Amino acid sequence: MNKSVYKTVCLNDLIYKLKLSNDDIQKILAEFSCPLNKDVEYFLKLKAIDFEKVNLARTYLVYAINNNDSKLCGVYSLASGHLVLDSKISRAQKKKFFGTTYSFGRHINTHLIGQLSKNYHNNYNQSLNSTKKLM
């Protein structure tokens, strides 16, 4: 039995390095279906390209490759953000939440997982079993 190799492709690379047209990218994204969460599908097909172009988020396509056959089996999107801590947060709360009481100010940079899903089109979700991670 052959095992799949997983390859992650950044949507940004398709746009700027490979210089694929929006139509070509839309054809790739059309192969994605997530009946469990239509918001993920909506974002991927209607917003992901625009979010890439204005640097709001990076979207990654996860492919399972087996015997020179590749299947889009999952996607995830990451964005940068920040938190503003209440000035009244106690030292004990800082220690509990951040593991330190070191003074780092009130603004904290974060990474947000905006979207995360398997692709259910043609049962491609089966290519990414529960023991495999998307990232």
N, C-alpha and C positions, 0 to 999 in steps of 0.2 A: 504494500500500500504506500502510495506516495504522499508525502506531507507537503502542505502548502508553505510557501515562503510569503511573508507579509512585507509589503512595501507601502510607505506613506508618501503621498505626493501633495505638495502644497499648492492650493489653487493659485496663489500668487505666482508660482513658477510657471504655471500654464499660461497665465496672462502676460507676464513680463519676460520670462526667459525663452519659452517656446513660442511666444507671440501668437497663441491661438486666438481665433476670432470669438466674439461672444456667442455666435451661433454654434461653433464647434464645441465650446465649453458647455453650452446648454444641452447639446446632444449627449455629452458625457453625464451631466447631472440628471437628464431625463431618465436614466437607468436607475435612479434612486427612488425607493418607496418606503415610507414608514407609516403604516396604518395605525400604529400604537400612539403616535404623536405627530399629528399633521402640521404642527408648528415647526418642527424640524424640517419637514419636507418643504413647507412654504418658504422658510428662511433660505434653504439651500438653493431652491430653484428661482426665487425672486429677489433675494437680497444679498446673497453671499458675494457675488461679483462686485456689486457696488460697495459693500463693506470693505472688500480687499482694496479697491481703488482709492478709497479715502482713509485707509489705515485704521478702520474701526475694529476689525477682527481679522484673524487669519483662519482660514478653513482648510482642513486637511482631509484628503480622501485616502482611505485605507483599502488596499487591494490585496486579495489572496491570489498568489501566482502558483500554478500547479501545471507541470508539463507544457509550459509556454502559453497557457491559457490564464488570463487575468480576469478577476471578477471584483467589481466595486462592492466590498462587503461592509463598509462602515464609514462614518464621517465624524469629525469633531471640529469645533470652532473654539478658538481662544481669543480673548480680548484682554487688554490692560485696563486697570481701574485703580481707584484709590479709596481708602476709608478715611474718614475724619473721626478721630476719637473724641468723646466727650471730655472736656477739660477736668471733669470731676472724677474721672476713673481713678480708683485707688491703686496703690502699689500692689496689693494682694491680687486685684483683678488683672493688672498687667502681668504679674507673675503667672497667674492661672492661664490666661489667654495666649501669651507670647513667650512664656518660659524665661522671662528676664524682667528685671525692673529697670534696666538700662534706659536712660532717657533718649527716646528716638523721636520725640515730637508728637504732634497730633495727627499728622498725615502719614498714611502707610500705603505704599504701592502694593497692588495685588494683581493676580492673574485670575481671570474668570473663565470657566468653561461655559460657553454660551450654548452650544449644541453638542449632543453626543448621541449617536444612534447607529444601530445596525441597519443594513439595507435588506428589506424584505422582498424586493423585486426578484422574481424567479427563484425564490428561496435562497438567495445569496447569503442571507443571515446564517445559514448552516455552515458556511465557510469560516465563520468566526464563532467558535464555540465558547462556552462560558469560561473556559480556562485561558483563553487568549485575551490579551488586553488590546484596546484600540490604540493606545499610545506606546 
